[in-house]
Structures are given as C-alpha cells and as structure tokens.
Amino acid sequence: CTIPPSGACGDGAIGAGEDCDDGNNVDHDGCSAACKAESTGPNDVCPGEVIALTGTGADARKGTVSSNTSLAYSQYSGSCGGGTGADAVYVVTPDVTGLLTAKITGTFDALLYARRTCADTKTEVACNDAPGPKGGEQIKIAVTKNEPVYLFVDGYSGSAGSCVLDVDVATAFCGNGVAEAPEVCDDGNAVS
C-alpha cells in the first residue's frame, strides 16, 4: 500500500484540478482514480435530472419523479446530514414565483435538501431529515420565476432505496389580498 504525497490525487483532500478525492486511486466508487466525479446517470451528479412541472395560469405547478438511489454514488451532503448515503439530484425551474413544497415518500431513511446553485453547499436553503426510516421529509422554499432550484435526495447513515419525490409550486399573485411566499404583504391591489 502506497500513500500518495500530500496534494496528489488520492490523498483525501480535494486539490487543484480535482472534482473529488476519496482517499484512494480506485475507479467505480464515485470518484475515479484520476479524482474526477463518476456518475451512474443524470440524477447522480449536478446539474441533476429535470423535474418537469405541469400547470398554467393561477393553478399550482406540480411535478413528480420516481427514484432509486441504490445504484447511485455518494457525492453530496446537506447541513442536516448525508455524505455517506447514495444520493440523487433533481432540478426544478418554475415558470412562476411562489412557494415550492417538496416531499419524499420512500422505502429508506432519507434526507431532502435544496440549493440555489447545484454544487455550492453555501447556497443551501432548506434541509430536512424526518424521524423514522420511511421518508416523510418535506421542505418549503420561496422560488422565483425561471430560477432553478436543485433538490437532493440523500440517504441517512448509508441508507439507499426507492422513493417518490413530489414537487408543488403554489403561485404568488400580487394584488389578490393574500400574502403568498415570497410576498411579505398583499393589500389587495397592484398599485405601489
């Protein structure tokens, strides 16, 4: 067993030109021998798989995706956990401003978190790890028209399995007398 020199691929620290560094020089474990992220499909790495939303006008926008993280690699983590379980990444780009609700129904102990920029942990806006082994994680975040949100389904403590991710975007309309996220007030008119 040879220990790579500090700053080299395989030393466990991400260096210049490396996407990842898992402390070894082995392929097919999520981080290649050349320290490049490996993927099992479009939902395994950023920018993720697109969740198409349906709905028009004042109707809520809805989308759903079935997922199985069992074959994915552990690439990401959120502030409420993750990092050791396989994860899947999804991107939602709403055509309206409003409140996005995302919920997991699954067969494994999962985490759900959201970011404004896929690969940037500093842009996390919500993270939930519901108690219990069968999903139930839910997050709510304000969203802006045509700005993507990245949703991560991750396994708690190495967990993986199948789940359904449901997304709902409740629209916000100025002037309807109801303060809907991201509005902070709505006095019933559109006059400033």
N, C-alpha and C positions, 0 to 999 in steps of 0.2 A: 504494500500500500504506500503510495507516494502522496505526500501532502503538497498541493500546489503552492507556489510562493504567493505572498500577500499581493493583492492587486490583479491576480490572474484568475481566469475563468475556473470555477470550481472551488474557490476559497470561501464561499458562503457570503460574500459581500458584493453587491452589485457595483461594478466598476464601469469605466468609460467603455462604450460600445456594447455593453451587456443589457439584454432585456430582463434577465433574471440570473440568479446564481444560487442554486440549491445545495451547494457544498460538495458536488460531485461532477464527474465528467461522463455521465451516462445519458443516453438518448431514451425517449419514450417514457419519461417520468414527469412531463410538463415543462421541463427546462432542458434543452438539448446539451450535448457535450460541448457545443460552441456558445453556450449561455444565451440562446435565443428561445423565446417562448414557443412551446409546441401547442398545437391545437387539435382537438378531436372533431371540430365542426364550428359553424358560425357563432354558436352561442357559448363557446368555450373561452373566447378572448374578446377584448374590445376591438371594434365598437359594438359587438353583440349582434343578436338576431332581432330583426324588426318585428314589433307587435303592431299590426295594422288596427286602426280604430275605425269603428263604424258610427254613424250618427251624423245628423245635419241640423242646421238652424239652432233652436234652443234645446234640442234633445241632448242628453248626456252622450258622451262618446264612450264606446265600450270596445274592449279587446280581450282576448283570452289566448293562452298558449299552454299546451301540454308539454312537460319537460321531464327528462330523466337525467339526473346528474351522475349516475353510476359510472358512465364511461368518460366523464369529463375529468380534467385535471384541477388541482387546487392552485388557482392563480391569484386570487384576491382575498381581502378580508375587510370587514366593516368595524366600526367602533364598538359594536355590541357583540363581536365575535367573528368566527370564521378563520380562514387561514390554513386549517388542517383538513377541512371537508372539500369535496369536489364542488365546483360552482358553475353557474350558468349566468350569462349576461344577456340582457334584452334592452332594446332602445325603443322609446315611445316619443314621437314628435306630434304633440296635439295641434290641431288646427284652430284651437280656441284657447283663451286664457281662462283658468278656473282652478278647481281643486281636484288633484289626482288621488285616487284611492287605489292601492294595490294590495291584493290579498292572496296568500298561498293556502291551498288545500293539498295536503300531501301525505305520503306514507313514511316520512322520515323526519327527524328533528332538524328543522331548517331555520335559517336566518334570512331576513329580507332587508336590503338596504338600497338607497338611491343616491346617485351622484349627478351633478350637473355636467361634469367632464368625466368621461369614462375611466381613464387610467389615473386620475388625480384624486387621491384619498382626501385631500384638503377640501374638495368640493362636495363631500357627503352632506346630504340634507336631512336624512332620516335613516334610522336603523332599528329593527325590532327582532327580538328573539322571544317569542311567546313561550310560556312554560308548557311542558309536555312534549311528547315525542311525535305528534302527528300534524305538524303545521299549525295553521291558525294565525301566522304572522300577518300583520297589516300595518301599512304606513299611509299617511296622508301628507301631501305636499302641494304647495301652490305651484302652478305651472303657467308658463307664458306661451302664447301662440307662436308656433314654428320654432320653439327652442327645445332641443332634445333633452330627455331625462333617461338616465341609464339605471336599470333595475337589476340587482344582483340577487340570485337565489343561491344560497350557500349552505353547506352542511355544518351542523354544530358538532364539534369534537370528532371529526372524521366521518360523520354521517353522510349518506348519499341515498338517492332513490328517486321515485317519480312524484310529480306534483302537477297541479294546475295553478297557473298564475292568472288571476282575473284583474283587469285594469278598468277603472271607470273614471272619466273626467267630467265632473259637474261644471257646467259653463257658468261664467260670471257675466252678467249684463248690467252695465251702468244705466241707472235710471229706473230700475224695476222696484225700488224701495226695499230691497233685501241686500244686506252686505254679504256678498259671497266672495270667498277667497279668490284672488288675493286682495279684493277691495277691503278697505278699513271702515268705509261708511257708504251709504247709498240713501240719499234723501228723496228718491222718487222722481228726480228729473235729471236731465243730462246737461243742465246749464251750470257753468262754473261760477 
